Amino acid sequence: MIGRRYWPHGSIDSASVLVQTACAMHRRGVHVEVLTPRYASSWPESIMVREVPVHRAVSAPRSEWGMGKYMRGLTAWLQQHAASFDVVYVDSMREEALVAVDTAKQMGIPTMVRCRGWGRFNDCQWWQTSRLARRCGAMTRGADIVVANSAAVERTLLMEGFEPERIERIVQGFAASPGRTAIRRHAARQALASANADLVTESDTPVVLCHATMSRDQGADLLVRTARPLLIRYPNLRIWFAGDGPSRDSMYQRLRSDGVRASIAMPGSFADAEDLFAAADLYVQCDDEGLEYFLPTAVASGLPIVAVENVSIRSLLDAESASDPVRSAQELEPDHRLVSSCGRPSDRLEWCSTATPKELRLAVSRVLEGMPAATGRAAELRRMLLRSRPLSRTTDAYLGCVERLSHKAPRDGRAPQAEAVS
């Protein structure tokens, strides 16, 4: 499995979902190894994460010149080691896919590539940004399987010239987690407080959580602009901004100048955010980022969710049941057609109609002032999606693809670990 980021990049949505997928396959008895860049010279080149070997053989790209060096390093590593594996899986349709598809094809090894992200963060949108990006899109047409996470992405791939028989739609599943209880919430808050003094809270203090990249053009910035009027109305409220990004310092300085420093926390990145979601009372989702791991985790944790009106969020929640997660191009239907006699899952969220501080403040206020009802809706949403779209069915779909591709892998001249699948 190849990805730009992996553990410990817990604040990156794609890294978290790749860890989740790798561990799910490992638990099913598949031998998985991960190839990812090394972001510091002090990092070891090989580690084990949850019994999965992780190779950091190539330095991470930090510039356009560095990208060429990075791609050459990936090519060299794959040429040396890929023959030991049955399948090469790439977690995005970007530079890693360009290298992996080309190299694996020369070696006769099948490849599986995932179209990553939602909305403006989707790989198909990224292809329009540069000549190299367009080349990545063209090269990934040669992958044996291309995974689409929604009907909209599947349609886009078809319009881009991908062969229908190579596209597999695998709907995002929801991982089961312990239900919300006062005891678990208290224990999570104690654990976080012992790790970071900024996360110290009383048991009756309401906590709003936002897990997003700290960037001025993304969702966290909207909550930053909403924080002061929200905290004026609810002085006992605490707002946690989890994650990192280029605007983290400037956002912190703005919150500090607004006089709300004592009521907010920016604890940075977590390799595992489970305690954050268990300790919070409300989750805020402002844009297309975080829909692959963080929003599903909030749903699975039973958190009430406030979301800015967004087609991608509705598509994620209202997608058809994962009982048949791999669908052919002839069976395309809108993602927002749901399945349930009691309404769509997205009806259980608290929506704000526009991405403005006032609308977000009003939406958060509605939840805080009606917390019992919001908690009930969140529990119902969790129950609906865990029953209709458990992560186990998504894993089954991935394993089915891997099994089909592994039969295409060359068997002659294999190393002793030839039955490994990666």
Secondary structure, DSSP 8 states (H G I E B T S, - for coil): -B-S--TT-TTSHHHHHHHHHHHHHHHTT----EE--BSSTTS-SEEEETTEEEE--SB---SHHHHHHHHHHHHHHHHHHGGG-S-EEESSSSHHHHHHHHHHHHHT--EEEE---SGGGSHHHHGGG-HHHHHHHHHGGGSSEEEESSHHHHHHHHHTT--GGGEEE----B-------HHHHHHHHHHHHHH-GGG---TT--EEEEE----TTSHHHHHHHHHHHHHHH-TT-EEEEE---TTHHHHHHHHHHTT-GGGEEEEE--S--HHHHHH-SEEEE-SSTTTTTHHHHHHHTT--EEEE--HHHHHHHH---TTS-S--GGG---TT----TT--GGGGSEEESSSSHHHHHHHHHHHHHTHHHHHHHHHHHHHHHHHHSBHHHHHHHHHHHHHHHHTTS--TT--TTTT---
